[in-house]
Amino acid sequence: MTLLSSLTNRLFVAMALLAVLSIGAVTYYATAAVTSQAEGELRRGLDDAGTLVEEYRTLLLDHFSREARLIADLPKLKAAVSENHPPTLQPIAADYHKQLGADFFVVTNAKQQELARIAAPEQSGILQVISVPIYIGEDAPEVLGTLSVGFALDSRAAKRFKALTNTEVAFAADGAIRAGTLPPAEWPALLPLLSRPGLTPSLRIGAEDYIAVARALPPYEASTPGVAAAAAPAPTAIILRSRTQRLQFLSGVHKTVLLMAIAAILAATLASYGIARTVTRPLGTVTNAMRDMASTGDLTRRIHLPSGSRWEDEDATLLASTFNSMTNSIARFQREVAQRERLSSLGRLSTVVAHEIRNPLMIMKTSLRSLRDGNATPDQVRAAVEDINEEMERLNRIVTEVLDFAKPIKFDRASVDANALCADAADAASADGNVPGIRLELSRDLPPLVSDAERLRLALVNVLTNARHAVVAAGNQERPDAIRLTTSRGPGDTVRIRISDQGAGIDAEDLPRIFDPFFTTRRTGTGLGLAITRNIIEGLGGSITVASKPGRGTDVTIDHPNGPPGESRSSSDRAIGRSDQPISRSTDQPMDQSDQPSSRSTDQPINR
């Protein structure tokens, strides 16, 4: 059987696949949207950081240009420069340098000779210098010298920019990295960015992945007249932001979304299986009932569903009620067939009875003729009397069994111990004390049986008697297990009684007729024992089945329902359909699992 051969599996696979695809698509879309949004914010933040670095540099240049212009206009500085004496100018320059906070402070005379120089020790980075003239007079100014001040784009400036922009910053000039917030060992990894200005979406540095942009800082254009930026290498600012750190929170989000998706898929899968089972449960219920019907032969089996349940399935209830209506129709049909079969049997019964009575009458007539002659010896008289007596007993037995078979059977149901009843029947069938004996295998967990004890005992005695005759005919009477009577729980709420013998068995052509009235293979038998037995068992609402193989033995299985005691009803009531017990049809049952005799249905119409 393939995976999709079952309706339940097809529904389950379809709904589970739909759930997986839907949840997977939503999860992928949500994850992709969040990642795209984060990437977009990362790029926008990088652009904003580059703009902020550029604006901050311009702000610093504006600041130093204004301050340098103010210092250059101070009379004190002009007087010191006019003296053209470096020792006199140096303290003044140091004081102004300190007030300005510049990294670079140089004063030159009109001949461009340095009078004072103050620079930060071990100057590194890229120096940004602003130069302003020192002059006196407005209409015809006399240039006394030049004041140059500036600041360095070094590691300290990079750290300030990092604090402002929350990014990694590096400054490069002349194809080399001059300063930055990254360790110097990682600067070589930044050099390729200088040859491709613009956004670099992925750059691996160490163990982290960065997104970077290289922005060439534009030349400074002072707004104050007379202020000029000193010629210097054009700086390039490299702004980096770690994708690994920035998107690290997305890893947790992705894991959470993935776990939720897996949980949703599992829940959807379980729900799909439950829905598939709910959809196919009514079909499964009917299928199981039909399977039980096929295995037991009970065509009147009904589907019982729990009522009043909060989870009652309307479809299952509708299907069960429809199925039960069908089985009720079958039960009515069976009762009608049984009635017609019984009337037909009774019609043929008169012919068979006449035939059975004629033989004893002929024997009795012959015996009386010998007595009427008057020449019979005492031994002949004794023999004739014995023949007449034997034939009279035979006639009486025929009449009794015919009456038992034909008249309605009244059942008096009561609670019965099935094991005790079986033991009593075995004792009655073995009353003569001759072998073979009967081996009892009685289950201890049987519930009390509601039945007519006397009628059921008679049926068991009939079956056990036939088993003893079959064992004797086969010559197996000395075997200790020649006949076994076992009890156990049967299917549903039934008690199963099984009688197995190792007798001669029943021929296949005779097996369908064993319950026919007056059918017998024994010379002294009447052929009504099993017919009466079937009437009793079916009248009690049970079923009897026979499986046999010539030379191997016979199994007779009786399944007796364990229902509550009810009003006594007759077998004729059952025939016309007024009994509250369903008629059960018998089916073939195997003798064992290893070597099974052939069996045929025992519930057959007469002279089929």
VEXGUZA-245311 format. One record per residue (C-alpha): residue number from 1; residue in one letter; x, y, z. Coordinates in pm, 1 decimal. Each point is the difference from the previous one (the first is absolute). Layout:
# VEXGUZA-245311
REC num residuo     east    north       up
REC NUM       a        X        Y        Z
...
This chain:
# VEXGUZA-245311
REC num residuo     east    north       up
REC   1       m      0.0      0.0      0.0
REC   2       t    142.8    335.1   -102.7
REC   3       l     -3.7    310.1    216.6
REC   4       l   -281.0    166.6   -195.3
REC   5       s   -218.4   -308.0    -39.9
REC   6       s   -195.6     88.8    314.3
REC   7       l   -250.5    285.2      6.4
REC   8       t    120.0     92.1    348.4
REC   9       n    359.2     19.5   -121.7
REC  10       r    -94.8    206.8   -303.8
REC  11       l   -193.7    251.0    208.5
REC  12       f    274.4      9.8    260.7
REC  13       v    279.1     50.2   -255.3
REC  14       a   -196.4    266.9   -188.1
REC  15       m    -88.2    202.5    308.7
REC  16       a    345.0    -43.3    157.8
REC  17       l    170.1    102.5   -324.9
REC  18       l   -226.0    304.6    -28.6
REC  19       a     77.5     96.7    358.1
REC  20       v    375.3    -47.7    -48.7
REC  21       l      3.8    204.8   -322.1
REC  22       s   -214.5    276.6    149.8
REC  23       i    196.0     27.7    323.0
REC  24       g    330.0    -31.9   -187.2
REC  25       a    -96.8    276.5   -243.5
REC  26       v   -112.3    230.6    280.2
REC  27       t    313.8    -72.7    199.0
REC  28       y    225.3     62.2   -299.2
REC  29       y   -179.8    321.4    -90.0
REC  30       a     11.4    129.7    357.3
REC  31       t    367.1    -89.8     41.3
REC  32       a     93.0    149.7   -335.4
REC  33       a   -198.8    317.2     73.8
REC  34       v    161.4     47.2    341.9
REC  35       t    348.0    -66.7   -141.8
REC  36       s    -59.3    239.0   -290.1
REC  37       q   -124.7    267.4    238.1
REC  38       a    303.3    -43.7    222.9
REC  39       e    234.1     14.1   -300.9
REC  40       g   -171.9    317.5   -120.2
REC  41       e     32.6    163.3    338.7
REC  42       l    363.9   -103.9     10.4
REC  43       r     68.8    167.8   -336.1
REC  44       r   -191.3    312.0     93.4
REC  45       g    187.7     20.3    326.4
REC  46       l    327.6    -32.4   -187.3
REC  47       d    -92.1    283.6   -236.0
REC  48       d   -106.5    215.5    293.3
REC  49       a    326.0    -73.6    177.3
REC  50       g    204.0    101.3   -309.6
REC  51       t   -194.5    323.1    -30.3
REC  52       l     50.2     68.7    369.7
REC  53       v    378.3    -54.6    -28.5
REC  54       e     16.8    237.3   -293.5
REC  55       e   -209.8    264.1    172.9
REC  56       y    195.7    -27.9    323.5
REC  57       r    329.9     46.1   -184.0
REC  58       t   -141.5    308.8   -173.5
REC  59       l   -123.5    126.6    336.6
REC  60       l    347.9    -37.0    149.7
REC  61       l    158.0    181.2   -294.3
REC  62       d   -251.3    283.1     32.3
REC  63       h     68.0     19.5    370.4
REC  64       f    377.5     18.5    -38.1
REC  65       s    -26.8    249.4   -286.9
REC  66       r   -203.6    239.6    212.4
REC  67       e    222.5    -42.3    303.9
REC  68       a    316.1     44.1   -209.0
REC  69       r   -139.9    320.9   -151.2
REC  70       l    -78.4    137.1    346.2
REC  71       i    347.3    -85.5    134.8
REC  72       a    168.1    148.6   -306.3
REC  73       d   -177.5    332.8     69.2
REC  74       l    124.5     20.9    359.2
REC  75       p    240.5    294.0     47.8
REC  76       k    213.7   -201.7    234.1
REC  77       l     72.4   -259.3   -267.1
REC  78       k     53.4    267.5   -264.3
REC  79       a    247.9    184.5    222.6
REC  80       a    194.0   -319.9     70.4
REC  81       v     10.3    -90.9   -368.1
REC  82       s    114.1    349.1    -95.3
REC  83       e    298.3    -36.2    234.6
REC  84       n    103.6   -302.8   -205.6
REC  85       h    150.1   -150.0    315.0
REC  86       p    -85.3   -372.9     54.8
REC  87       p     78.3     -7.7    375.4
REC  88       t   -245.0    283.7     49.6
REC  89       l   -273.9   -165.3   -214.2
REC  90       q     33.8   -355.4    130.7
REC  91       p   -171.0     49.9    341.7
REC  92       i   -278.2    199.7   -160.3
REC  93       a    -54.2   -272.1   -262.5
REC  94       a     -1.5   -269.5    270.1
REC  95       d   -268.1    186.5    191.8
REC  96       y   -220.9     42.2   -306.6
REC  97       h     58.5   -363.2   -101.8
REC  98       k   -118.3   -113.7    335.6
REC  99       q   -310.8    216.2    -15.8
REC 100       l    -81.5   -116.0   -350.9
REC 101       g     60.4   -370.5     67.8
REC 102       a    150.6    -54.3   -341.8
REC 103       d    226.9   -285.0    -96.0
REC 104       f    209.5    232.4   -214.1
REC 105       f     97.0    368.1     59.0
REC 106       v    261.1    174.8   -216.8
REC 107       v     82.9    370.0    -38.4
REC 108       t    219.3    123.7   -285.9
REC 109       n    124.7    349.1    -96.0
REC 110       a    -49.6    172.5   -327.0
REC 111       k    291.8   -192.5   -145.9
REC 112       q   -164.6   -332.1     97.0
REC 113       q    257.9    -62.5    266.9
REC 114       e   -135.1   -181.8    302.1
REC 115       l     -8.6    205.2    316.0
REC 116       a   -189.3   -254.3    213.4
REC 117       r   -110.9   -362.9    -50.0
REC 118       i   -203.3   -202.3    239.1
REC 119       a   -113.9   -350.6   -107.0
REC 120       a   -119.1   -306.9    185.1
REC 121       p    280.8   -245.7     72.4
REC 122       e     22.0   -296.8   -236.3
REC 123       q   -251.9    149.9   -232.9
REC 124       s   -191.1   -265.2   -198.0
REC 125       g   -299.9     -7.7   -225.9
REC 126       i    -93.1    255.2   -264.0
REC 127       l     58.5    364.6     91.9
REC 128       q   -275.7    249.9    -89.1
REC 129       v    153.7    351.9      2.0
REC 130       i   -161.4    346.1    -26.6
REC 131       s    222.9    302.7    -78.6
REC 132       v    -92.8    362.8     57.8
REC 133       p    213.4    312.2    -64.4
REC 134       i    122.9    225.9    279.3
REC 135       y    -19.7    360.9   -118.0
REC 136       i    -48.9    356.5    113.3
REC 137       g   -198.9    271.7   -172.4
REC 138       e   -325.9    -23.1   -186.0
REC 139       d     34.1    202.8   -313.3
REC 140       a    356.0    -99.2    -80.4
REC 141       p     68.1   -296.0    225.7
REC 142       e    356.1    -89.6     85.0
REC 143       v     43.6   -379.7     32.7
REC 144       l    212.7    -75.9    304.1
REC 145       g    -16.0   -377.7    -32.6
REC 146       t   -225.9   -306.3     -1.8
REC 147       l   -177.6   -196.5    271.8
REC 148       s    -61.5   -366.0    -78.3
REC 149       v   -213.8   -214.9    233.4
REC 150       g   -149.7   -344.0    -48.3
REC 151       f   -105.1   -332.6    135.0
REC 152       a     95.0   -356.3    -89.9
REC 153       l   -233.5   -267.5   -131.2
REC 154       d    170.1   -256.7    220.9
REC 155       s   -108.9   -288.2    220.5
REC 156       r   -134.8    234.6    266.2
REC 157       a   -216.7    179.2   -256.3
REC 158       a   -111.6   -340.4   -134.6
REC 159       k   -107.3   -103.8    350.0
REC 160       r   -196.0    323.3     38.7
REC 161       f   -170.4    -65.4   -330.4
REC 162       k    -72.9   -358.9    110.1
REC 163       a   -160.6    131.1    317.3
REC 164       l   -219.1    231.3   -208.9
REC 165       t    -96.0   -244.0   -277.7
REC 166       n     26.7   -339.0    172.3
REC 167       t    210.7   -126.7   -291.1
REC 168       e    357.9    -96.9    -63.9
REC 169       v    191.3    284.6   -170.3
REC 170       a    333.4      9.0   -182.4
REC 171       f    179.7    282.3   -183.1
REC 172       a    216.3    -59.0   -306.5
REC 173       a    216.6    218.1   -224.1
REC 174       d    245.8    -69.8   -281.4
REC 175       g   -119.0   -361.9    -21.3
REC 176       a     77.9    -78.5    364.3
REC 177       i   -202.2    -26.7    317.9
REC 178       r    122.7    271.4    237.8
REC 179       a   -231.4    -43.2    298.8
REC 180       g   -306.5   -191.5    110.2
REC 181       t   -196.1   -163.9    279.8
REC 182       l     85.9   -349.6   -119.6
REC 183       p    328.6   -157.6    111.5
REC 184       p    290.3     86.0   -236.4
REC 185       a     39.4   -370.3    -80.2
REC 186       e   -335.0      9.6   -178.3
REC 187       w     65.7    316.7   -202.0
REC 188       p    134.6   -187.6   -306.8
REC 189       a   -346.0   -154.9    -44.0
REC 190       l   -137.5    351.9    -55.0
REC 191       l    235.9     92.8   -284.9
REC 192       p   -217.6   -157.8   -277.8
REC 193       l   -279.0    240.2     97.0
REC 194       l    208.9    297.6   -115.3
REC 195       s    -12.0   -119.6   -360.4
REC 196       r   -380.7    -49.9     -1.0
REC 197       p   -169.0    292.2    169.0
REC 198       g   -358.1    -46.1     97.6
REC 199       l   -183.6   -273.6    187.5
REC 200       t    163.3   -335.9     53.9
REC 201       p   -275.9   -240.7    117.1
REC 202       s    232.1   -258.5    149.6
REC 203       l    352.1     19.9    134.6
REC 204       r    152.2   -265.9    218.1
REC 205       i    237.4    129.2    266.3
REC 206       g    111.0   -250.9    257.5
REC 207       a   -297.6   -196.9    128.7
REC 208       e   -260.8    260.3    -91.9
REC 209       d   -176.8    103.5   -316.2
REC 210       y    -22.7    374.8    -70.7
REC 211       i   -187.8    225.3   -234.1
REC 212       a    217.4    297.5    -97.8
REC 213       v      1.2    322.1   -199.0
REC 214       a    301.3    208.9   -109.7
REC 215       r    -72.3    374.5    -29.3
REC 216       a    256.0    250.9   -130.8
REC 217       l    -22.2    310.5    218.3
REC 218       p    -42.6    311.1   -220.9
REC 219       p    242.6    297.9      7.0
REC 220       y    -82.9    263.0    256.9
REC 221       e   -140.2    327.8   -123.3
REC 222       a     23.2    262.5    273.5
REC 223       s   -277.9    251.4     36.1
REC 224       t    235.1    254.6    167.7
REC 225       p    204.1    222.0   -236.3
REC 226       g    374.3    -54.3     15.8
REC 227       v    -26.8   -348.5    147.4
REC 228       a    144.6   -286.0   -203.4
REC 229       a     52.0   -367.4     55.0
REC 230       a    356.1   -110.9    -29.5
REC 231       a     81.0   -241.8   -277.3
REC 232       a    -13.9   -353.4    135.7
REC 233       p    -84.0   -351.0   -126.5
REC 234       a   -373.3    -38.4    -67.7
REC 235       p   -130.6   -211.6    288.3
REC 236       t   -236.4   -291.2    -45.1
REC 237       a   -224.6   -110.4    281.9
REC 238       i    -85.4   -371.0     20.6
REC 239       i   -310.0    -71.1    207.9
REC 240       l    -72.2   -359.1    100.3
REC 241       r   -280.4   -158.7    190.8
REC 242       s      6.1   -363.5    113.1
REC 243       r   -272.8   -207.4   -162.7
REC 244       t     79.6   -281.8    241.6
REC 245       q    -74.2    215.0    305.1
REC 246       r   -283.9    196.7   -152.2
REC 247       l   -178.9   -310.3   -129.6
REC 248       q     81.6   -209.9    301.2
REC 249       f   -342.6     66.1    148.6
REC 250       l   -149.6   -138.7   -322.2
REC 251       s    161.4   -334.4     74.2
REC 252       g   -208.2    -25.0    316.9
REC 253       v   -307.0    117.0   -189.6
REC 254       h     62.5   -257.3   -274.0
REC 255       k     41.8   -278.0    255.2
REC 256       t   -317.8    104.6    178.5
REC 257       v   -192.1     19.6   -327.5
REC 258       l    141.8   -337.1   -109.0
REC 259       l    -96.5   -166.3    328.6
REC 260       m   -346.3    152.2    -20.0
REC 261       a    -29.6   -118.0   -360.8
REC 262       i    105.3   -351.9     97.8
REC 263       a   -247.7      2.4    288.5
REC 264       a   -271.3    129.0   -233.5
REC 265       i     83.3   -267.8   -257.5
REC 266       l    -14.9   -272.2    265.5
REC 267       a   -330.9    135.3    128.9
REC 268       a   -132.7     26.1   -355.9
REC 269       t    119.1   -354.2    -74.4
REC 270       l   -171.8   -138.3    308.8
REC 271       a   -311.9    199.7    -80.9
REC 272       s     12.8   -127.6   -359.1
REC 273       y     25.3   -358.0    122.2
REC 274       g   -287.0     55.8    241.9
REC 275       i   -217.2    155.7   -270.0
REC 276       a     88.2   -279.3   -243.0
REC 277       r    -90.7   -259.4    261.2
REC 278       t   -322.6    185.5     77.5
REC 279       v    -94.4      8.8   -367.3
REC 280       t     74.8   -369.2    -55.9
REC 281       r   -117.0   -130.3    337.7
REC 282       p   -356.7    -65.9   -117.4
REC 283       l    136.6   -201.2   -292.2
REC 284       g    234.8   -183.2    236.7
REC 285       t   -286.9    -80.6    234.1
REC 286       v   -208.5   -146.4   -281.4
REC 287       t    303.7   -183.5   -139.0
REC 288       n     72.7   -159.6    338.8
REC 289       a   -362.4   -100.2     36.8
REC 290       m      1.3   -156.4   -345.7
REC 291       r    327.3   -176.9     79.2
REC 292       d   -157.2   -143.2    314.4
REC 293       m   -300.0   -104.7   -204.2
REC 294       a    229.0   -179.4   -244.7
REC 295       s    194.0   -173.6    278.8
REC 296       t   -300.0   -102.6    212.3
REC 297       g   -267.0    -34.8   -266.1
REC 298       d   -236.9    208.7    211.1
REC 299       l   -174.5    215.9   -259.7
REC 300       t   -207.9    170.3    269.1
REC 301       r    296.1    158.7    178.2
REC 302       r    -67.7    360.0     95.3
REC 303       i    226.9    298.4     48.2
REC 304       h    -14.2    139.4    350.7
REC 305       l    115.9    358.8     48.4
REC 306       p     18.0    176.9    337.2
REC 307       s   -290.8    241.6     37.8
REC 308       g      2.2    329.2    187.3
REC 309       s    371.3     55.5    -58.0
REC 310       r    114.9    357.1    -40.6
REC 311       w    210.3   -109.8   -298.4
REC 312       e   -277.1   -196.1   -168.0
REC 313       d     62.6    -23.7   -371.2
REC 314       e   -313.2     77.4   -199.1
REC 315       d    135.2   -166.5   -314.5
REC 316       a     90.6   -315.0    192.5
REC 317       t   -343.9     -2.4    164.3
REC 318       l   -176.5     39.1   -334.9
REC 319       l    211.7   -270.8   -161.6
REC 320       a    -49.3   -233.8    296.6
REC 321       s   -376.8     51.0      0.5
REC 322       t    -12.2    -66.8   -374.3
REC 323       f    212.6   -313.8     42.4
REC 324       n   -217.4   -117.5    289.8
REC 325       s   -312.3     53.6   -211.1
REC 326       m    155.3   -222.1   -264.4
REC 327       t     83.6   -272.7    253.7
REC 328       n   -355.7     21.9    139.8
REC 329       s   -128.9    -60.9   -350.4
REC 330       i    235.5   -296.2    -32.4
REC 331       a   -122.6   -134.4    335.0
REC 332       r   -361.6     23.6   -112.4
REC 333       f     89.3   -173.5   -323.5
REC 334       q    180.4   -275.5    191.6
REC 335       r   -300.4    -51.9    224.3
REC 336       e   -227.1    -23.0   -302.2
REC 337       v    239.4   -244.2   -166.0
REC 338       a     18.7   -202.5    321.8
REC 339       q   -380.7     -9.1     16.5
REC 340       r    -27.5   -118.9   -358.4
REC 341       e    280.8   -247.2     58.7
REC 342       r   -175.6   -133.3    306.8
REC 343       l   -332.0    -38.3   -179.9
REC 344       s    177.7   -177.2   -283.2
REC 345       s    178.4   -223.5    251.2
REC 346       l   -326.2    -83.7    169.5
REC 347       g   -150.9    -83.6   -338.8
REC 348       r    279.9   -239.5    -75.2
REC 349       l     -3.1   -121.2    358.6
REC 350       s   -331.5   -179.4    -47.3
REC 351       t    147.7   -197.5   -289.1
REC 352       v    312.1    -89.1    198.2
REC 353       v   -201.5    -92.4    310.6
REC 354       a   -225.4   -225.6   -203.8
REC 355       h    307.4   -169.1   -141.4
REC 356       e    163.4    -35.5    341.9
REC 357       i   -318.2   -141.0    155.7
REC 358       r    -63.2   -242.1   -284.2
REC 359       n    318.4   -198.3     62.7
REC 360       p    -75.3    -77.8    368.0
REC 361       l   -361.8    -81.9    -93.0
REC 362       m    114.7   -248.3   -263.2
REC 363       i    231.2   -165.6    250.2
REC 364       m   -280.8    -15.8    256.8
REC 365       k   -239.9   -140.1   -263.9
REC 366       t    248.1   -271.4    -92.1
REC 367       s     47.9    -92.3    367.6
REC 368       l   -376.3    -17.0     58.5
REC 369       r    -44.4   -221.5   -306.2
REC 370       s    244.2   -252.5    144.1
REC 371       l   -191.8      6.4    330.8
REC 372       r   -338.2    -36.3   -173.7
REC 373       d    100.5   -326.9   -165.7
REC 374       g      9.2   -173.1    340.4
REC 375       n    298.1   -212.1    -96.4
REC 376       a    265.2    226.1    148.0
REC 377       t    233.1   -141.1    258.0
REC 378       p     48.3    178.8    331.5
REC 379       d    329.7    143.1   -122.1
REC 380       q   -167.7    131.2   -314.0
REC 381       v   -278.7    150.2    207.7
REC 382       r    253.7    162.4    232.1
REC 383       a    194.0    138.6   -298.5
REC 384       a   -318.9    130.3   -163.4
REC 385       v   -108.4    170.4    322.6
REC 386       e    343.3    158.0     36.9
REC 387       d    -15.5    123.1   -360.2
REC 388       i   -344.3    145.8     52.7
REC 389       n    109.7    165.8    325.0
REC 390       e    315.3    140.6   -160.6
REC 391       e   -193.7    138.0   -294.4
REC 392       m   -258.7    151.2    231.0
REC 393       e    274.4    175.3    191.7
REC 394       r    140.3    117.7   -331.3
REC 395       l   -341.5    132.7   -102.4
REC 396       n    -36.0    172.0    335.0
REC 397       r    346.5    157.5    -35.0
REC 398       i    -84.3    117.3   -351.7
REC 399       v   -327.8    151.9    114.6
REC 400       t    167.3    165.0    300.7
REC 401       e    280.1    150.4   -204.9
REC 402       v   -241.0    111.2   -272.8
REC 403       l   -208.2    174.6    262.5
REC 404       d    309.2    157.4    152.1
REC 405       f    104.2    119.6   -341.9
REC 406       a   -339.7    119.0   -119.8
REC 407       k   -162.8    144.2    308.5
REC 408       p     82.8    350.8    121.7
REC 409       i    275.3      1.7    257.8
REC 410       k    -69.6    197.7    315.1
REC 411       f    312.5    149.0    153.5
REC 412       d     26.7     78.0    369.3
REC 413       r    305.6    222.2     26.3
REC 414       a    189.7     46.5    322.8
REC 415       s    354.6     57.6    119.7
REC 416       v    207.9   -314.4    -60.8
REC 417       d    355.2   -102.5     84.8
REC 418       a    127.3    -95.1   -346.5
REC 419       n    286.9   -212.9    132.5
REC 420       a   -224.5   -197.5    235.7
REC 421       l   -251.3    -50.5   -279.8
REC 422       c    271.3   -132.6   -234.7
REC 423       a    132.0   -234.1    268.5
REC 424       d   -354.0   -131.0     61.3
REC 425       a    -52.9    -57.9   -374.4
REC 426       a    332.1   -188.8    -19.2
REC 427       d   -107.0   -221.7    291.4
REC 428       a   -335.5    -69.4   -165.6
REC 429       a    163.3    -88.3   -333.5
REC 430       s    242.2   -235.3    183.3
REC 431       a   -259.7   -157.8    230.0
REC 432       d     65.9   -352.0   -136.0
REC 433       g    358.5     19.8    125.7
REC 434       n    146.7   -123.8   -327.1
REC 435       v    288.2    161.5   -177.5
REC 436       p     66.5    240.9   -150.1
REC 437       g      1.2    244.6    287.5
REC 438       i    -46.5    375.8    -38.6
REC 439       r    281.2    239.0     92.0
REC 440       l   -120.4    332.1    143.9
REC 441       e    195.6    324.8    -46.2
REC 442       l   -215.2    262.5    169.4
REC 443       s     87.3    368.4     20.6
REC 444       r    -17.2    151.3    346.5
REC 445       d    -82.8    356.1   -102.9
REC 446       l   -338.7    -66.4   -162.7
REC 447       p   -287.5    222.9    112.1
REC 448       p   -332.9   -154.8    100.1
REC 449       l   -190.3   -106.3   -310.8
REC 450       v   -363.5     96.0    -57.9
REC 451       s   -154.0   -306.8   -165.5
REC 452       d   -244.3   -289.2     28.4
REC 453       a    218.5   -248.8    186.1
REC 454       e   -201.3   -311.9    -84.5
REC 455       r    -28.9     75.8   -372.1
REC 456       l    366.5     96.4    -30.2
REC 457       r    101.2   -315.4    189.7
REC 458       l   -204.9   -212.0   -242.9
REC 459       a    171.9    164.9   -297.9
REC 460       l    346.2    -64.4    149.0
REC 461       v    -88.7   -365.0     77.2
REC 462       n   -108.6    -50.3   -362.0
REC 463       v    329.8    138.8   -131.2
REC 464       l    210.9   -197.3    251.8
REC 465       t   -188.8   -320.0    -83.3
REC 466       n     71.5     45.9   -370.0
REC 467       a    366.5     66.0     84.9
REC 468       r     24.0   -323.9    201.3
REC 469       h   -153.2   -199.4   -285.7
REC 470       a    246.3    158.3   -246.0
REC 471       v    300.5    -79.5    221.9
REC 472       v   -112.1   -361.4     46.3
REC 473       a    -52.7    -34.0   -376.0
REC 474       a    356.1    121.9    -57.2
REC 475       g    143.6   -233.0    266.7
REC 476       n    152.4    285.0    202.0
REC 477       q   -198.4    -56.9    317.6
REC 478       e    314.0    -82.8    201.5
REC 479       r    158.6    341.2    -58.2
REC 480       p    -27.4    222.1    309.6
REC 481       d    -78.0    311.2   -203.2
REC 482       a   -229.2   -164.8   -252.6
REC 483       i   -276.9    241.5    100.2
REC 484       r     64.6    347.3    143.0
REC 485       l   -257.4    245.4    129.8
REC 486       t    135.6    351.9     50.3
REC 487       t   -159.3    324.8    110.1
REC 488       s    126.6    354.4    -58.3
REC 489       r   -113.0    352.7    -69.6
REC 490       g   -122.0     36.8   -356.1
REC 491       p    -16.1    303.5   -227.3
REC 492       g   -194.7    287.1    147.1
REC 493       d   -207.6    -80.7    306.0
REC 494       t    -24.0   -374.6    -63.2
REC 495       v    110.6   -324.7    162.7
REC 496       r    162.5   -250.3   -234.4
REC 497       i    -39.7   -374.6     54.7
REC 498       r    213.8   -218.2   -224.6
REC 499       i    -23.6   -379.9    -32.7
REC 500       s    286.9   -160.9   -191.9
REC 501       d     35.5   -368.3    -75.7
REC 502       q    254.1   -218.1   -176.2
REC 503       g   -258.8   -212.5   -162.6
REC 504       a    -67.0   -112.9   -354.3
REC 505       g   -102.2    348.2   -114.9
REC 506       i   -271.4     96.0   -245.5
REC 507       d     24.1    -32.5   -376.7
REC 508       a     -2.3    326.5   -190.1
REC 509       e   -315.9    -90.9   -190.3
REC 510       d   -182.1    -85.6    326.7
REC 511       l    108.1    308.1    193.3
REC 512       p   -268.8    236.2   -142.6
REC 513       r   -275.6   -248.4    100.0
REC 514       i     90.1    -82.2    359.0
REC 515       f   -271.2    229.5    138.2
REC 516       d   -267.1   -132.7   -238.5
REC 517       p   -277.9   -193.3    179.4
REC 518       f     38.2   -378.0    -21.0
REC 519       f    341.3     18.8   -163.5
REC 520       t    230.1   -254.2    166.0
REC 521       t    290.9   -222.8    -89.0
REC 522       r    -63.5   -239.7    289.3
REC 523       r   -227.8   -297.4    -46.0
REC 524       t   -184.7     51.6    329.0
REC 525       g     -8.0    381.0    -11.3
REC 526       t   -309.0    208.2    -67.2
REC 527       g    178.6    302.8   -141.7
REC 528       l   -182.7    249.0    222.9
REC 529       g    260.0     54.3    272.7
REC 530       l    198.9    276.1   -172.1
REC 531       a   -314.0    154.8   -149.6
REC 532       i   -147.0     33.1    350.1
REC 533       t    333.5    127.3    127.4
REC 534       r      8.3    276.6   -260.8
REC 535       n   -358.1     97.2     83.7
REC 536       i     95.2     31.5    367.9
REC 537       i    318.9    198.9    -58.2
REC 538       e   -159.0    237.4   -247.7
REC 539       g   -307.2     29.3    218.4
REC 540       l    229.4    118.8    279.9
REC 541       g    141.7    263.6   -236.5
REC 542       g    331.2   -176.4    -60.7
REC 543       s    170.7   -165.8   -293.1
REC 544       i    147.2   -344.9    -62.7
REC 545       t    270.4    -74.2   -256.1
REC 546       v    168.3   -321.0   -105.0
REC 547       a    340.8    -58.1   -157.4
REC 548       s    108.7   -350.0    -89.6
REC 549       k    246.2   -199.5   -204.2
REC 550       p    -37.5   -369.1    -70.1
REC 551       g    244.7   -204.1    205.8
REC 552       r    108.0    296.3    213.3
REC 553       g   -303.2     83.3    210.8
REC 554       t   -265.9    262.3     46.0
REC 555       d    -27.2    335.0    180.6
REC 556       v   -338.8    129.5    113.1
REC 557       t     -1.0    361.7    121.8
REC 558       i   -293.8    153.0    184.9
REC 559       d     -7.4    375.4     64.0
REC 560       h   -262.4     84.9    260.5
REC 561       p    -92.7    366.4     58.4
REC 562       n     12.8    118.5    357.9
REC 563       g   -308.4    224.4      9.7
REC 564       p   -240.6     79.1    283.4
REC 565       p   -279.6   -248.3     75.8
REC 566       g   -303.4     76.8   -213.1
REC 567       e   -351.1   -117.8    -48.8
REC 568       s    -24.2   -367.8    -98.7
REC 569       r    -57.6    -37.7   -369.3
REC 570       s    -54.6   -298.7   -219.2
REC 571       s    190.2   -113.8   -303.3
REC 572       s   -310.5     69.5   -208.2
REC 573       d     11.4    358.4    123.9
REC 574       r    352.0     23.8   -134.4
REC 575       a   -108.9   -147.4   -330.2
REC 576       i   -254.5    273.9    -62.9
REC 577       g    232.3    275.7    119.9
REC 578       r   -146.4     88.5    344.8
REC 579       s    310.3    -76.9    201.5
REC 580       d    214.8    280.7    134.8
REC 581       q    313.4   -201.4    -74.4
REC 582       p    161.3     22.9   -344.7
REC 583       i     33.1   -316.4   -201.9
REC 584       s    367.7    -91.6    -34.9
REC 585       r    125.4   -189.9   -299.8
REC 586       s    280.5   -248.1     44.3
REC 587       t    330.4     11.7   -183.9
REC 588       d    291.7   -235.0    -47.5
REC 589       q    259.6      8.6    279.6
REC 590       p    348.2   -150.4    -34.9
REC 591       m    107.8   -277.9    233.9
REC 592       d    348.5    137.6     64.9
REC 593       q    265.2    223.5   -146.2
REC 594       s    236.2   -261.2   -137.6
REC 595       d   -204.1   -267.6   -175.1
REC 596       q   -354.4    113.3    -72.1
REC 597       p   -267.0   -241.0   -114.6
REC 598       s   -221.9    121.2   -274.0
REC 599       s   -328.5    140.7    123.9
REC 600       r   -322.5    122.2   -153.5
REC 601       s   -287.9    205.7    127.3
REC 602       t   -237.1   -201.2    218.4
REC 603       d   -291.7    237.7    -31.8
REC 604       q   -140.1   -140.8   -323.0
REC 605       p   -357.7    -55.7   -115.2
REC 606       i   -121.5   -360.7    -17.3
REC 607       n     73.6   -193.4   -321.2
REC 608       r    195.4    284.3   -136.2
